[in-house]
């Protein structure tokens, strides 16, 4: 993420947190007050995003990915459900390894 994107992101979050309408002019004003030079199109892009999407929803779904969303099954029968299930990627589980202790290495921290 570039400095311009980061500055506009913070400005958008500040405006959202203060319940101020998010416009390109207000984003540009905050970025300018922070002494950050950004290209003129960044504030308008972030304002358009905030206009189309709820910033609160974006904050709450930061860690969500497309693969984790549920697959809807059509009521037209098993063939459609099987096709939808086949299209969904398989999720692999990671096995947790037990951490090594100092005893296993043959020496301790204070030896």
Backbone torsions as a table, in degrees:
resi	resn	phi	psi	omega
1	UNK	NA	133.3	-179.1
2	UNK	-80.6	166.9	178.9
3	UNK	-62.6	-36.6	178.8
4	UNK	-63.3	-45.6	178.9
5	UNK	-63.8	-43.4	-178.7
6	UNK	-63.8	-43.4	179.3
7	UNK	-63.3	-41.7	178.7
8	UNK	-69.1	-34.3	176.7
9	UNK	-63.2	-48.0	178.9
10	UNK	-62.8	-41.4	179.3
11	UNK	-62.5	-41.4	178.3
12	UNK	-63.6	-42.7	178.9
13	UNK	-65.5	-37.6	177.9
14	UNK	-63.9	-46.4	179.5
15	UNK	-62.7	-41.8	178.8
16	UNK	-63.8	-43.9	-178.0
17	UNK	-64.1	-33.3	-179.2
18	UNK	-90.4	6.3	-178.9
19	UNK	55.7	41.2	176.5
20	UNK	-105.1	139.6	-179.8
21	UNK	-60.3	138.4	-174.8
22	UNK	-93.8	108.0	178.2
23	UNK	-124.2	162.7	179.8
24	UNK	-64.8	-35.2	178.9
25	UNK	-65.0	-41.4	-179.4
26	UNK	-70.5	-37.3	175.9
27	UNK	-63.6	-45.7	179.7
28	UNK	-62.0	-37.6	179.1
29	UNK	-65.0	-44.1	178.9
30	UNK	-65.4	-41.7	-179.5
31	UNK	-65.1	-41.1	178.6
32	UNK	-65.3	-38.9	178.6
33	UNK	-65.0	-26.5	178.2
34	UNK	-86.4	3.9	179.7
35	UNK	59.9	41.9	176.7
36	UNK	-114.9	127.4	177.3
37	UNK	-90.8	122.4	178.6
38	UNK	-124.5	155.1	175.0
39	UNK	-65.4	149.7	-171.9
40	UNK	-66.3	-19.8	-177.6
41	UNK	-82.2	-20.3	-177.6
42	UNK	-61.7	-49.3	-180.0
43	UNK	-59.3	-38.0	-179.9
44	UNK	-69.7	-34.9	176.7
45	UNK	-64.3	-43.7	179.8
46	UNK	-68.8	-35.8	177.6
47	UNK	-66.3	-39.2	177.5
48	UNK	-65.7	-39.6	177.5
49	UNK	-62.5	-45.4	-179.2
50	UNK	-67.0	-27.2	178.0
51	UNK	-73.8	-36.7	-176.8
52	UNK	-86.9	-30.1	-176.9
53	UNK	-121.8	150.3	177.1
54	UNK	-79.5	120.2	-177.2
55	UNK	-62.3	-36.1	177.7
56	UNK	-61.3	-40.6	177.2
57	UNK	-65.9	-38.3	178.4
58	UNK	-63.8	-39.3	179.6
59	UNK	-66.3	-42.6	-177.3
60	UNK	-71.2	-21.6	-176.8
61	UNK	-110.2	31.2	-177.4
62	UNK	-61.6	-43.7	-176.2
63	UNK	-87.4	-3.0	-177.4
64	UNK	-75.8	141.4	176.7
65	UNK	-120.8	164.4	179.8
66	UNK	-65.4	-31.8	-178.0
67	UNK	-69.9	-22.6	-177.3
68	UNK	-85.1	-7.8	-178.7
69	UNK	-74.1	147.1	-177.6
70	UNK	-70.5	151.5	178.7
71	UNK	-96.0	127.7	178.8
72	UNK	-86.7	136.9	-178.6
73	UNK	-103.8	130.7	179.8
74	UNK	-71.9	152.2	179.4
75	UNK	-85.9	8.9	-176.4
76	UNK	-81.1	-2.4	174.6
77	UNK	130.6	-179.9	-175.9
78	UNK	-66.3	-28.5	-178.6
79	UNK	-63.1	-43.9	179.1
80	UNK	-68.0	-40.2	178.9
81	UNK	-65.3	-38.7	178.2
82	UNK	-66.8	-37.5	178.7
83	UNK	-67.6	-40.0	179.2
84	UNK	-67.5	-39.5	179.2
85	UNK	-68.6	-35.0	179.2
86	UNK	-69.9	-29.4	-179.8
87	UNK	-76.1	-23.2	-179.0
88	UNK	-74.6	130.6	179.8
89	UNK	-70.5	146.3	178.3
90	UNK	-76.3	140.1	179.5
91	UNK	-100.5	123.2	179.2
92	UNK	-91.8	138.7	177.7
93	UNK	-95.9	139.0	177.7
94	UNK	-89.8	136.7	176.5
95	UNK	-85.9	134.5	178.6
96	UNK	-83.2	133.9	177.6
97	UNK	-100.2	143.1	178.1
98	UNK	-70.6	134.2	179.1
99	UNK	-66.4	145.0	179.3
100	UNK	-76.5	141.3	177.1
101	UNK	-99.1	167.2	179.2
102	UNK	-64.5	-28.9	179.9
103	UNK	-63.8	-34.0	-179.1
104	UNK	-68.8	-25.8	-177.6
105	UNK	-88.2	-12.7	178.9
106	UNK	91.7	-0.1	176.8
107	UNK	-148.9	160.6	180.0
108	UNK	-115.1	174.3	-178.5
109	UNK	-65.2	-34.5	-174.8
110	UNK	-109.5	21.9	178.2
111	UNK	-77.7	NA	NA
